[in-house]
Amino acid sequence: MTTFTFPKNFLWGTATAAHQVEGNNINTESWVLEHLPETVYAEPSGDACDHYHRYPEDIALLASLGFNAYRFSLDWARIEPEEGEFSYAELEHYRRMLATCHENGIQPVVTFHHFTTPRWLMPYGGWVDEGTPDRFARYCEKAVNHLGDLIGVACTVNEPNIPVLLSKILPFKMQDTPFWQNAAQAFGVSPERLGLFQFAGTPEARNVILAAHKKALNVIKAGPGDFPVGLTMALVDVQAAEGGEEKAAEYQYEMNDIFLEQLEGDDFIGVQTYSRMLVGPDGIIHPGDDIEKNQMGEEYYPEALGGTIRHAAKVTGLPVIVTENGFSSEDDTRRLEYFQRALRSVTETLQEGIDVRGYFAWSAFDNFEWVAGYTPKFGIVAVDRATQKRTPKPSAYWLGKMAKENRYQY
Ligand code: GCO
């Protein structure tokens, strides 16, 4: 048997995002989208996991399982429900959450923007409007001034590259759907000015989002507290199939490197990986029917994580935190094996000398998986949708034990 010991102070955690777990995030643009006629959302987020009220027991549960860190996000739309109107009560809510983490020996990793945006930002054009970086930085400044002394690690924006990735893997263009027209109308903008974060894939939108990241990085660093600040990226492990080398390199650049190359001044890169993408000379080769997949239709391929850690470290030169990694399935034994193999690949990257500082499983709870609603099960803790009762799955105990021991035996 081989024993691998992780570095001292390695962060072991799980991740969530406000809109996916809190419940009743009614001031977000997503809440509006979920309720539109011809919406692409399978169901509305509703009460989600009621984490907004249940965070004390949730954080205590994660600590009791053995984790020493927890990644969650602030809901900008709660903190600034109308432009320029900041809610002291909501800032205090997040302050209590941070304090609860510390009381439980949990290092809080705080994401300032995880996909959802206040609905008031949308009439401006949201993430395609040049004024958005300043608006985002103003909110970040307020938030960090109130919370910074309790933050352990900060992520500015989550997955600025998600629109490019989605445009490659979705079989249709969101912009061509009636939903898109209805959304534009609901926010009083033209379809071209509908800057939804997850679908804002133009070069202009990329510049707006990266500018928002830079401004946020500066204000967060200037605020109270002294902690690492970075962004997180949706990184699929791009692999070339025979003859696909050129195309794969092109995809790698468009989806990933164009962002990764612009992170000078960041303290770390957050790697979020679920699977790989095989690219042939004509583009993506989708996994066939005989290949095991997660509930999102992606190939069961845990080793993707090793590949993306290496790539992100090489391109950015930054320390890595795995801020998301997981497998959606009704069958927790498949998730458990996924974690075992993915973490094995993390140990390999550490042995190669890459500076990996933490691992966060997506997700703590079965939660609201955006347009897919509550069907995909990513959680290591099950949540009964009728009663909100939490039940840890075997994968939660396995990961928690690993976190407690800080070593891997295989
Ligand atoms: C993302 C987001 C999460 C998702 C997760 C599973 O990576 O898209 O950070 O909000 O829920 O990835 O799809």
Residues whose N, C-alpha, C, O or C-beta is under 5 A from the ligand:
A	BS01	GCO	A17 Q272
